[in-house]
């Protein structure tokens, strides 16, 4: 069996099977995350990214491969989450560009498309690191181009590409020492291999276990009548204004300390809203609720695992739009036509997770996107936030290294003038926004905000999700870890002991202000104990305490 020409219909099937195979293996890819912190979201990010691309392909009926690839690239671009998702989107952006306008492609064009994708992805990454998804993509594409000089069989080229991608994946620990130290292959590379395996299965005519490309939507389970009912009420009569949907992927550590009971969980949520649906299986629970406190619903659910597939909609705004649409309001001379609100000069968009932290940023004038570790916003989420801030010039503070690339991708597709301040932590974001001066020009603000990042030390305390050893620190699953500037400095069973040791590493005689932001699994009393420790050990330093209500991190620390 051989294949000389590839058209859009066959490529559509390849995309959908690649997405489906990644969905099946997302949890496995997540588990390959190098660090033992609860942030293994590479598989989740890549899965959400490719699902967005697959949805665009499903909607595209063209048999022209160039058109299908373009739709795929568009969906990937807007759905891209995290660095791995952005890189995946760039790989197929280059792929798409190389076959633009083509009805069909041959083996040489097929191989060259993968190579062009690698070229595009490398250009998108500021400092490419070998031993990652980039290396796997590069090695596989190079092999495909080489084999295409010998054979005109697309099936053979795909087989060789998959074979080399697996070999390259197995070599990643030799290129990235931290992978070898922990004993895993690169998670992003593994995700890409699963996509390629799905492509190959279609070309070989193999039937892989079927999984819906689309993430399960609670909307399909909700009786649509409760939305139609809005037609018979006034907007101001909507008691619970936020339609909130999300899923929780269960985590063993959390379930052990907080056993999940579907009935009890449903009863607990029912006190905070209506139109409630809770559906659970062994791995996840799906929730739909109308509530006034969507953030509180996420906090309650986060006790059992990782939050995924979050969607929150303002039903009051939707209701107003529905009424206008249904009544077909046509402006007349007797009606006042609203004038679009004039854009302000500056806007700031920041990413944060935790009701208290969100309030801190909002009080400083920023527009907040809910998200952060394990919950990276997509390119489309950031584009929407840029639009809603309604400003001619916008600063974006990602506050997480895994959100920077998606922010840059968003900035490239909007009309506004956008500057990314490459904040990697909440303390850096706070320091940066405090340096913003609305009277200064864009360049001066960018300079000052970037300088502010260097004036603050950041630390976090979280728990380990597995046993490992990194940089000489022995870590046991369930232990608390002290992390500063991305490096794990200490790990122990006692949270307070770990936090004090971390503070001792971060503080010196020049330290003046220490900010303690305690999370949902910590108390004000514990934070106060830390403040007293600082006062005793470092009398020249002043401690400030804030309730961030953030998940994952027991404490977020800032030293200036």
Secondary structure, DSSP 8 states (H G I E B T S, - for coil): ---S-EEHHHHHHHHHHHHHHHHHHHHHHHHT-SSSBS---HHHHHHHHHHHHHHHHHH-----HHHHHHHHHHHHHHH-BHHHHHHHHHHHHHHHHHTTT-SEE-HHHHHHHHHHHHHHHHHH-TT--SSSHHHHHHHHHHHHHHHHTT---HHHHHHHHHHHHHHHHHHHHHH-HHHHHHT---HHHHHHHHHHHHHHHHHHT-------SS---GGGTS-THHHHGGGGS-GGG-SS-EEEEEEEEE-HHHHHHS---HHHHHHHHHTTEEEEEEEE-SSEEEEEEEES-HHHHHHHHHTTEEEEEEEEEEHHHHHHHHHHHHHT----TTS--------EEEEEEEEE-SHHHHHHHHHTT-EEEE-BTTB--BHHHHHHHHHHHTEEEEEEE--STTTHHHHHHHHTTSSSEEEEE---SHHHHHHHHHT--TTS-HHHHHHHHHHHHTT-EEEEEEEBSS-EEETTEEE-TT-EEEEETTEEEEEES-HHHHHHHHHHHH--TT--EEEEEE-TTS-HHHHHHHHHHHHHH-TT-EEEEEE---SS-SEEEEE-
